[in-house]
Each structure stands twice: as structure tokens, then as C-alpha cells.
Amino acid sequence: MAGLIQLGRWLSKRAENILALMLGAMFFAFIIQIVFRYVLQLPTGWAHEISAILWVWIVLFGAAFVLRDRDDVRLDVVYSAVGNKARRVMTVITALAIIVLLATALPAMVDYILFMKVEKTAYLKIRYDYVYSIFIVFAVVTVIRYIWRAGVAVWGREEQEETK
């Protein structure tokens, strides 16, 4: 079990590294846009396209693989005011809602993203199914995370999450 935990930590760090690389690439593309537009007076649609695609990937990849449970936005005024049992009930209700909504929508998401293979981005000609494939990954990982979260809440075990 210790080896599995160590592998999980290593994978978590690599996900953070990938996210940082994507953010760096998006920043670099943004700087290129500024230089080309305002210094060289040349259009750079491709740099804008890279920035937009990377933004989608940064948000969804980060939410799926880097965001920790404690980083989620909660209504802390209500959540902190109730007891542990009520918090567990609220966690289960929220988790079940997210699981049902994403699992129900998943087949339609997959169909639509697969349909998007016929379209390509304007400048770089990247197929839209590649651009938005991260959404399917996000949905599946989020369902798995919330199944885990609901299980922890139901069985009453406190999650032990280390600070990074």
C-alpha cells in the first residue's frame, strides 16, 4: 500500500509539472501575440488559438488531476455552521448529484466530441475532437473522485490529505 501511495504522490507531482508547462506555453504564446500585434504590426491568430486551447486544457486538466478536495469552493458559512454528521450528509448529496449529472451526460459528451472531428481550428487546423477530448477525461475523473468522496462520507472516515 505504501508503494501505491508513493506512486500516487509521484503522479500528482507530474500532473502539476504538466500543468505548469501548459501555463508557461500559454504565457509565451500570449507574449508573442503582444509583440507581433503591437511591435511588429503583424496578425497572429495562431498565437491566440494556442492560448485559447491551452486555457481549456489548463482549466479541465487542472480540475481533474491537480485540484485537491480542500480547494473546492464550498458555502463555508453553512458548511462550517453544521455538525460533522450534517457535513457528511451534505457531501453525499452533493457527490451523488455530480455523479448522476456527469454520468448521465457522458454519452452525449462523447458523441458530440467525436462528432467534432469534422471541424478544425482556423489557424493550426487541429481537429476539435482533440481540442475538447480533455472534457471527457475531466468528466470521468470527476465522477471517480466524487464516488470516492461519497464513500468516505458514508463510511465516516476522515480523509487524510497532506499539505503540499
N, C-alpha and C positions, 0 to 999 in steps of 0.2 A: 504494500500500500504506500509506503514511503517513496518508492520509486515512481509510482503513478502521480503522487503529489508533486514530486520534483519535476517530472515531465510537464505537468500542468503549469507550473511556475515558469519553466523554460519557454513553453509555447506562448504564455501570456506576455513574456518579455519580447518575444519575436513579433507578436502582433503589435505591440507598442512600437517596435522598430519599424515595421512596415507602415504603420500609421504616420510616424514621424517622417519617413521618406516621402510618402504621398503629400504630406503637408509642405515639405521642403520643395517638392516638384511644383506644387500649385503656387507657392510663393514665387519661385523662379519664373514660372510662366506669367504670373501677374507683373513682375518687374519687366520682363521682355515686352509685355503689352504696353506698359507705360513708356519705355524707351522708344519703341517703334512708333507709337502714336504721337507722342509729344516732342521727341527729339528728332527722329528721322522722318516724321510726317508720312509714315507708311502704315497701311492697314495690316492688322494681324488677327484675323478671325480665328486662325488655328490656335493661337495662344489663349484666346477667350474660351474656345471649345475645350481645350485641355483643362483649363481652370474649372469650368462647369462640370465636366465629367469627374475630375478629381474631387470636387466638393461633394458630389453624390456618393462617391466611394468612401471618402473620409467619414462622412456622417454615418452611413449604414455599416461600414466595416467597423468603425469605432464603437457604435452602439452594440454590435453583435459580439465583438471579441475583446474590447478594451474596457468598456464601461462596467464598473462594478455595481453591485446591487445597492450599496450605500450612496452611489452617485445619482440614483434615480430621483426624480422630482416627486415629492410627496406633499400632501397637505399636512405639514408638521403641526399646525395648530390643533387639528383634530387628532392626528395620529399620536402625538405626544400626550394629549389630554386623557386618553383612554388607557385601560389596563392591558396587560400582556395578552390575555385571552381575546379581548376585542381586537387587538392588533393582528393576532393570528387569523381571526375571522375575516378582517378586512383584507389581509394578504391573500387568503384563499379565494375570496370573492373576486378580487382584482385579477389574480392569476388565472382563474377559470374564465373570466371574461376575455382576457387577452388570448388565452389558448383557443377558446372557441372561435373568436373573431378571426384570428390569423389562420387557424387550421381550416376554417370554412372558406376563407378567401383564397387559400393557397392554390387550389386547382385553377381558379380564374387568373391568378397572378402568373402562374406558369404558362397557361395558354396565351395570355396577352404578350408576355415577354418572348415566347417562341414565335409568335406572330410578327413581332417587331424585327425579325431577321431580314425582312424585305426592305427595311429602311436603313439608311446610313446617315451618319453625321455630315454636315455640309462641307467642311474643310478637310478633315482627316479621313473621311469615308469609313469610319468604324461602324460596324453593324450595331444597331440599337439593342439587339438581344445581348450583346457583350456588355454594352454600357450599363444596362439595367439588371444584369444577372445577379449582381450583388444584392438586389432586393429579395430574391428568393432565398439566398444564403441567410440574410438578416431575418427573414420570417421564420425559417426553420430553426435557427439557433435561438431566436427569441422564444419560440414555443418550447423548446427543450429547457431553456433556463427557467421559464415560468412553471413548467411541470416540476422541476427540481424545487423551486421556491415554494410551490403549493405543498409538496411533500414534506418539506422541512417544517412548514407552518402546521400542517395536520398532525404530524408526529411530535410536535412540541420541542424539537431540538433547536437550540440556538445555533445560527450559522457562525462559524469562527472564521472571520475574514481578516487576514493580516493587512496591516497598513503597508502601503508601497512607498 
